[in-house]
Amino acid sequence: RLLPSLAAEAERCRQEGGQIDAVVIVCGLNDMKSCFLFCQPHLNPVAFASNLRRVIRAVRELTGEQCAVLLPGVSVDGVPRFEPFWPLSAFITAVAQMWESRKEHVAAELAAA
């Protein structure tokens, strides 16, 4: 959804003689929630990784290869909202790690490329 805004901003920067140096993509948690809470199994970790690759490639195409794409970790471990629900909280942490590990894999894969 945000790629058209990024394209406009990248073009504005180019017209002013500048460039976009970094884009931060915070992702994973909503995909996990949608997969389980809204019964959308097509949003599984493998599909998430494929979508993330596509987004990163689109960002690089719009901003240039000099642009760093940052994928910060999103931890649910120790989140107060989940703590009262043990053992569910331990399960949520483990499940969230499935999405985080796919994110780390994609980051390593595309950084190597």
C-alpha positions in Angstrom: 0.0 0.0 0.0 2.8 2.4 0.7 4.9 1.9 -2.4 3.1 4.6 -4.4 4.0 7.1 -1.6 7.6 5.9 -1.6 7.7 6.3 -5.4 6.5 9.9 -5.1 9.0 10.6 -2.4 11.9 9.0 -4.3 11.0 11.1 -7.3 10.9 14.3 -5.3 14.3 13.5 -3.8 15.8 12.9 -7.3 14.4 16.2 -8.6 16.0 18.0 -5.7 19.3 16.2 -6.4 19.1 13.9 -3.4 18.3 10.3 -2.7 16.6 8.1 -0.1 19.3 6.6 2.1 17.2 4.1 4.2 13.8 2.6 4.4 12.6 0.8 7.5 10.1 -2.0 7.1 8.4 -3.1 10.3 6.6 -6.3 9.6 5.7 -9.8 10.7 3.4 -9.3 13.7 0.3 -8.4 11.8 0.9 -11.3 9.3 1.1 -13.7 12.3 -2.1 -12.3 13.8 -4.0 -12.5 10.5 -2.9 -16.0 10.0 -4.1 -17.3 13.3 -6.7 -14.8 14.6 -8.5 -14.3 11.3 -8.0 -17.9 10.0 -6.0 -16.9 7.0 -3.5 -19.7 6.6 -2.3 -18.4 3.3 -0.4 -15.8 5.3 1.9 -18.4 6.7 5.7 -17.8 7.3 6.7 -19.0 3.8 4.1 -16.7 2.1 5.3 -13.9 4.4 8.9 -14.4 3.2 7.8 -14.4 -0.4 5.8 -11.2 0.0 8.7 -9.6 2.0 11.1 -10.4 -0.9 8.8 -8.7 -3.3 8.4 -5.6 -1.2 12.2 -5.3 -0.6 12.9 -5.6 -4.4 10.2 -3.0 -5.1 11.7 -0.6 -2.5 15.2 -1.1 -4.1 13.8 -0.5 -7.6 12.2 2.7 -6.5 15.0 4.1 -4.3 18.1 2.6 -5.8 20.7 0.1 -4.6 22.3 2.6 -2.3 19.2 2.6 -0.1 19.5 0.5 3.0 16.4 -1.6 3.7 16.1 -2.2 7.4 14.0 -5.0 8.9 14.0 -4.5 12.7 13.0 -7.5 14.8 9.5 -7.5 16.4 9.6 -9.4 19.7 6.5 -10.4 21.6 8.6 -12.0 24.3 7.8 -10.3 27.6 5.0 -8.2 26.2 2.8 -7.4 29.3 -0.4 -7.9 27.2 0.4 -11.7 26.8 2.0 -12.4 30.2 -1.3 -13.2 32.1 -2.1 -15.9 29.5 0.6 -18.4 30.3 1.1 -21.0 28.7 -0.4 -19.3 25.7 2.2 -16.5 26.0 5.0 -19.0 25.5 3.2 -20.4 22.4 2.7 -16.9 21.0 6.4 -16.1 21.4 7.4 -19.4 19.6 5.0 -18.8 16.8 6.1 -15.2 16.3 9.7 -16.5 16.1 8.6 -18.4 13.0 7.9 -15.1 11.2 11.0 -13.5 12.6 13.3 -16.3 11.4 11.8 -16.0 7.9 12.5 -12.3 8.0 16.1 -13.0 9.0 16.5 -15.5 6.2 15.2 -13.1 3.6 17.4 -10.3 4.9 20.5 -12.5 4.7 19.5 -13.9 1.3 19.0 -10.4 -0.3 22.0 -8.9 1.4 24.1 -11.7 -0.1 22.5 -11.0 -3.5 
